[in-house]
Amino acid sequence: MNKLGLSTQVPTRIVFMTNGQHRILKVGKAAIVFKPTTQKVMMVENDLVFLTIQAIQELGKEGVSEDIIQQLTRVLRTVAPDQLQKDIKLAPVWIKQILYAIVKKIKFHD
């Protein structure tokens, strides 16, 4: 969330996406979280698109406000259009709908 400009908080937990089980390791005050995801999502090539998919998933359908969409539009504008289209296809269906709406905003502003 911080890397996408959706939060100013510096995370005290590090999240690794895995095809294994959910697991949390405590290291002092910090935590390392192993969070399961699908093989399909792991195939996303662009780091910003991957982080965006994870952020949207973390926020949930109800948590994605117009302000969030505006910020993600600014961030994803830096991704090559063909790469963005390719990686969106790997997202879960409900996230694809949000990402396609963002792509539409990007195209109308160019």
N, C-alpha and C positions, 0 to 999 in steps of 0.2 A: 504494500500500500504506500509506503514511504517512497520507494523508487518511482512510483507512478504519479506522485504528487497528490495522492488521496489522503495522506495523513502526514502530520509534522512530527509525530512520535517516532523515536528511534526504537526499533523492536528489540526486546530482550529475549526473544526466542528466534531461533533460526529454523526455517522450515525446509525440509528436503522432500520432494515428491518421489514416491516409490511405487513399485508394483507389489510391494510386500504389505505387511500388516502395519496398522497405526501403532506408533510407539513414541514415548516421550522420555528423553534422557535429561536429567537435571545436572547442570554444571555450575556450581555456585548459585548465583541468583538468576542465571540464564537457563534456557531450556532449548534442547535440540529436538524438534518434532519431525518424525517421519510420517508423512501423510499419504495415504494411498490415493492413486489416481489411475485412470485407464491407460493402457498402452497407446491408444490413439492420441490422447492428449500429450503423452510423452514424446510423440513424433513432431510436435510443433517445433519449427526450426528457429523462428525469431524470438529472442528473449523477451522483447516488449509485448509481443502477442501472447506468449506463454504466461507472463506475469499478469497481463490483463485478464486472461481466462481465469486464472487462479483468484484474482481480486474479485471478479464478478461472482464467482462461485462462493467465495467467502462472504460477500455482502448479501447474497441471496436475491431472488427476484424483487422483493419488496424494498431492498436496500439500495437499489440502483436508481438514484435520483437524476434529475436533469443536470444538476451540477456535476455529478460523477460522470455522466455521459459527455458533458462539455470538456472536462479535464482529460478523459480518455481519448476524445477526438483530437485534442492538441498533441497528446503523446503519440498516438498512432499515425498522425499525419507524417511523422518522420520515417515510417516504414514504407518500403517500396510497395506500390500497389499490387503487383503480381504476387509478391511474397505474402502480403496481407490476405489476399483472396485465397491463396493456397492453404495458409494456416487456419483460417476461419473454418474451413471445411472439416477440421479435426475437432472442433469444439462441440460440447453437448448442444442439442437442438435449441434449448431455451437461451443459451448464451450466444449461439449463432445469430438468433434474431436480434439481439442487442448489438452485436458486432456489425451486422449488415446495416442497421440503422446508423451506426457511427460511420461506416464507409460511405453511406449516402450523404451524410453531412460533410465529409471530407471532399467528396466529388463536387458538391454544390459550391464549396468555398474556393476551389481551384480556378 
